[in-house]
């Protein structure tokens, strides 16, 4: 929701800017290409920032979820190209028994041997039969995690969205600042 609100605000600002500079933008499009780049980048980056902020906020809320004991049912390295750990955890809430599979937010990039090493280390830490603490969403008992809170990639994506948002506004502002005022000579 935040993403849509931020995008709408930027689009209104862009439309106002376009209305006031319509003549210049149409007559000299090359001169104003940085403005156009900023006009395209700023709303897209703001939408991305709002989306990532909502995911980060949700992941922060996982710290307040209810803790319950769980058992690791299966732990293995999975995938041929996208190598990752696949850890299946079973837990009980009341009379209901649930299970989920997690990759523990292992990085999906890097050299293949490095991904395999990371996956094998995580699988070695979480062996089948081990008991773990499972954090369950009290509003939706099907949502559960081993590690509450945001992962490293949530901060990375939010930071990148902030950088691109700033870059979009910077392009617009620099382009507007470069405009030279008309000089009139009076005699």
C-alpha positions in Angstrom: 0.0 0.0 0.0 2.8 2.3 0.9 4.4 1.7 -2.5 1.2 2.7 -4.3 0.9 5.9 -2.3 4.5 6.9 -2.9 4.2 6.2 -6.6 1.1 8.2 -6.9 2.7 11.2 -5.2 5.7 11.0 -7.5 3.5 10.7 -10.6 1.5 13.8 -9.5 4.8 15.7 -9.1 6.0 14.5 -12.5 2.8 15.6 -14.2 3.0 19.0 -12.6 6.6 19.3 -13.8 5.6 18.2 -17.3 2.7 20.7 -17.5 5.0 23.6 -16.5 7.9 22.5 -18.8 5.8 21.0 -21.7 7.0 23.4 -24.3 10.7 23.0 -23.5 10.5 19.3 -23.2 8.8 18.9 -26.6 11.1 21.4 -28.4 14.5 20.1 -27.1 14.1 16.5 -26.0 17.8 15.7 -25.9 18.5 18.6 -23.6 16.0 17.2 -21.1 17.0 13.5 -21.3 18.2 13.5 -17.7 14.8 14.7 -16.6 13.1 11.9 -18.5 15.5 9.4 -17.0 14.7 10.7 -13.5 11.0 10.8 -14.3 11.1 7.1 -15.3 13.4 6.0 -12.5 12.0 7.9 -9.5 8.4 6.4 -9.6 9.7 2.9 -10.4 12.3 3.1 -7.6 9.7 4.5 -5.2 7.4 1.6 -5.9 10.2 -0.8 -5.3 11.1 1.0 -2.1 7.6 0.8 -0.8 7.4 -2.9 -1.7 10.7 -3.8 0.0 9.7 -1.7 3.0 6.6 -3.6 3.5 8.5 -6.9 3.3 11.1 -5.6 5.8 8.3 -4.5 8.1 6.6 -7.9 7.9 10.0 -9.6 8.7 10.5 -7.3 11.7 7.1 -8.4 13.0 8.2 -12.1 12.9 10.2 -11.4 16.1 7.0 -11.2 18.1 5.6 -14.5 16.8 4.9 -17.3 19.3 7.7 -19.8 19.9 6.9 -23.5 19.8 9.2 -26.6 19.7 9.7 -28.3 16.3 11.6 -31.2 14.9 13.6 -31.3 11.8 12.2 -34.0 9.6 14.6 -33.8 6.6 17.7 -31.9 5.9 19.4 -32.1 2.5 21.2 -30.0 -0.1 18.9 -29.5 -3.0 19.1 -28.2 -6.6 21.6 -28.6 -9.4 21.9 -25.0 -10.6 20.4 -23.1 -7.7 22.0 -25.1 -4.9 20.4 -24.5 -1.6 19.6 -26.2 1.7 16.2 -27.8 2.0 15.3 -28.2 5.6 11.8 -29.5 6.5 10.5 -28.8 10.0 7.5 -30.2 11.7 5.7 -28.5 14.6 2.5 -28.7 16.5 0.1 -25.9 17.5 -2.7 -27.2 19.6 -4.1 -30.2 17.8 -2.7 -29.2 14.5 0.5 -30.7 13.1 2.2 -28.6 10.4 5.4 -28.7 8.5 7.3 -26.3 6.2 10.5 -26.3 4.2 13.0 -23.5 4.4 16.3 -22.6 2.8 17.3 -20.4 5.8 17.8 -17.5 3.4 21.0 -18.9 2.0 22.5 -16.7 -0.7 21.5 -17.8 -4.2 24.4 -16.2 -5.9 28.1 -16.6 -6.1 30.4 -19.4 -7.3 28.6 -22.8 -7.5 31.1 -24.4 -5.2 30.6 -21.6 -2.6 26.8 -22.1 -2.7 27.3 -25.8 -2.2 29.7 -25.3 0.7 27.2 -22.9 2.4 24.3 -25.3 1.8 26.3 -28.2 3.3 27.3 -26.1 6.4 23.6 -25.2 7.0 22.5 -28.9 6.5 25.2 -30.0 9.0 23.9 -27.5 11.6 20.3 -28.7 11.2 20.3 -32.5 11.0 17.2 -34.6 10.8 15.9 -35.4 14.3 17.2 -32.2 15.9 14.7 -30.1 17.9 14.5 -26.4 17.1 12.4 -23.4 18.2 9.8 -22.6 15.6 8.3 -19.1 15.5 4.6 -19.2 14.4 2.4 -16.3 13.3 -0.5 -16.2 15.8 -2.8 -14.8 13.1 -1.9 -17.5 10.5 -0.7 -20.7 11.9 0.6 -21.8 8.5 3.3 -19.2 8.6 6.3 -20.3 10.5 10.1 -19.8 10.7 13.2 -21.1 12.4 14.9 -17.7 12.5 12.6 -14.6 13.2 13.5 -11.2 11.9 14.7 -9.9 8.6 17.4 -11.7 6.7 20.5 -10.0 5.2 18.9 -9.8 1.7 15.9 -7.7 3.0 18.3 -4.9 4.1 20.3 -5.2 0.8 17.2 -4.9 -1.4 15.7 -2.0 0.7 19.1 -0.2 0.5 19.3 -0.6 -3.3 15.8 0.7 -3.6 16.7 3.8 -1.6 19.8 4.4 -3.8 17.8 4.2 -7.0 15.1 6.4 -5.6 17.7 9.0 -4.6 19.3 8.7 -8.1 16.0 9.3 -9.8 15.3 12.5 -7.8 18.9 13.6 -8.2 18.6 13.3 -12.0 15.5 15.4 -12.0 17.0 18.1 -9.7 20.3 18.3 -11.5 18.5 18.7 -14.8 16.3 21.4 -13.4 19.3 23.2 -11.8 21.2 23.2 -15.1 18.5 25.2 -16.8 19.9 28.7 -17.5 17.6 31.6 -16.9 16.9 33.8 -19.8 19.0 36.9 -19.7 17.4 40.1 -21.0 19.5 43.2 -21.5 17.9 46.5 -20.8 19.2 49.8 -22.2 
